[in-house]
Amino acid sequence: SPSRSSVIIIGAGVSGISAGKVLAENGIEDMIILEASDRIGGRIRKENFGGVSAELGAGWIAGVGGKESNPVWELASQSGLRTCFSDYSNARYNIYDRSGKIFPSGVAADSYKKAVDAAIEKLRSLEANLDGEVSEQPCSPKTPIELAIDFILHDFEMAEVEPISTYVDFGEREFLVADDRGYEHLLYKMAENFLFTSEGKILDNRLKLNKVVRELQHSRNGVVVKTEDGCVYEANYVILSASIGVLQSDLISFRPPLPRWKTEAIEKCEVMIYTKIFLKFPFKFWPCGPGKEFFIYAHERRGYYTFWQHMENAYPGSNILVVTLTNGESKRVEAQSDEETLEEAMGVLRDMFGPNIPNATDILVPRWWNNRFQRGSYSNYPIISDNQDVHNIKAPVGRIFFTGEHTSERFSGYVHGGYLAGIDTSKSLLEEMRKQKERESESQAFL
Ligand code: FAD
C-alpha cells in the first residue's frame, strides 16, 4: 500500500505553490505536489522567443499604486523582478481603420465615451432586471470603431464601467513583467522557501512533475489519488488547484461524484480565453514614441486582430509585436496552422502600415484552450452575481479542498487572486486539521 501523506496538492501554479508554502510554515512538511506538466508555473509561463522571454500567460502585475499593497507587487519588489509601467489608456487614440488612417482623437474620445455610457446603462438595466423590472437595452455597436472599442471595454478592462476590486484595493497602475527570468521567477523564489532547490532548480522529490491526476477517491478517512501513469498516492487531505476549465472537463473523475451544488456552480462559471500572439520582425515599422505602446485595428468583425502592443518599452530593439485575441477568435486561431495565423496577422498589419512592411520571421501562438491542463485562460464571473457561485466553487467536499484563482472572491482571474487563494485554502485546511485533532482527542478521552 502506498505511503500516506498529510496533504497532496494537485497543481504547481501560483496557488498550489503558495498553498504549499503556508502548509510548510505551519509544520506540514510531508506534503506531495503532483503537477501534470513538466514544470511549475501553470498559467505563468515564459518561452524564449525572438531573443526575449515571451510571457505566454500572465504578463502584468495588475493593481499597483493604491492604498493597499498588492502582495504580488511586493514579491516582485523583494526579488528584484524587472517590470515596466504600461498605460492602456492611450490605446483609444491609436485606432487605425482598414486604410491605415488613425481616427481623429475627438472621434475616438466620443466613441469611447458613448461606449462607456452604453455599458453603464446596460449594467444598470441588468441590475434592474434582477429586481424584476424591464428596461430597454441600449443599441449595440455596429461600426468598426464601435466594435473595436466595445472589444477593448468588455474583453480587457471593465474598470471604467464598474469598480473592480483589484484596482479599488491595490491601485490603478499595471506593470508589465520584462525580466529574462520571467514572471515565473516569483514562483521559484516562493518555492525556495519550502522545497529543496539548487541553482534555481527544484530538486525536492515532494514535487512530482508529469503526474496527471485522473481520479480522486474520497471518503471520511482520506483520499486516494490516481495518476495517468498508474501511480497511486494516499493522503489525509487534497488541495485541488486545477483551473475552472479543467474542472468543467472530464480530466479528473471523483468517486463518489461531486455533489450537485458543486458541479452546478462549476458549470456556471464562464471561462475566458485570452491569446497573446507574438510576432518577430527584421526591423520595426510601427510608431514607438510616448503613448504609442498600444494600438487598435478597427475591423467589421469584432475582435479580429484588434488589440496590438509593441515590445519596445519592455525590450528595446526586440522588433516584436503582440496581438491579443479572445474567446471565439482564440478558438478559431488555435484550430488553424500558425502559417495561416501569420498570414491573417500580416494582412491586418498591411492594412494599417501599408504594403511594404516586412514579413514576420517568426510567430508564437499559445493554445490555452486546447491545453487539457488549462482549458482556457481564466475564470470570469458575471458582473452581477451574488457570490454564491464562487462560495460553492471554493467550498471543500469532504477531504478535498479547492483553490486557484477561480476560488478568489475578490481577485478571481489574476495572479494575486491565485496567490491569495492558495494562502486562504491552506489556512482553512489547517483549521480543519486542528478541529479534527480535537475531535480525535475528545473521542479518545471518552474511551
Ligand atoms: P494554474 O496556474 O492553472 O495552476 C494549476 C496547475 O494545475 C497547472 O500547473 C496545471 O498544469 C495543473 N493541473 C491541472 N490539472 C491537473 C491534473 N489533473 N493533475 C495534475 N496537475 C494538474 N493574471 C494577472 O494577474 N495579470 C495578467 O496580465 C494575466 N494575464 C493572463 C494572460 C493569459 C494568457 C492567461 C492564461 C492568464 C493570465 N492571467 C493574468 C491570469 C493568471 O495567470 C492566473 O490567474 C493564475 O496564474 C492562475 O493560477 P492558479 O494557480 O489558479 O492556476
Boltz pocket constraint, residues with backbone or C-beta under 6 A from the ligand:
constraints:
  - pocket:
      binder: B
      contacts: [[A, 10], [A, 11], [A, 12], [A, 13], [A, 14], [A, 15], [A, 16], [A, 34], [A, 35], [A, 36], [A, 37], [A, 39], [A, 40], [A, 41], [A, 42], [A, 43], [A, 44], [A, 56], [A, 57], [A, 58], [A, 59], [A, 60], [A, 61], [A, 62], [A, 211], [A, 212], [A, 213], [A, 214], [A, 241], [A, 242], [A, 243], [A, 246], [A, 251], [A, 252], [A, 274], [A, 275], [A, 276], [A, 368], [A, 372], [A, 373], [A, 374], [A, 376], [A, 377], [A, 378], [A, 403], [A, 404], [A, 405], [A, 406], [A, 412], [A, 413], [A, 414], [A, 415], [A, 416], [A, 417], [A, 418]]
      max_distance: 6.0
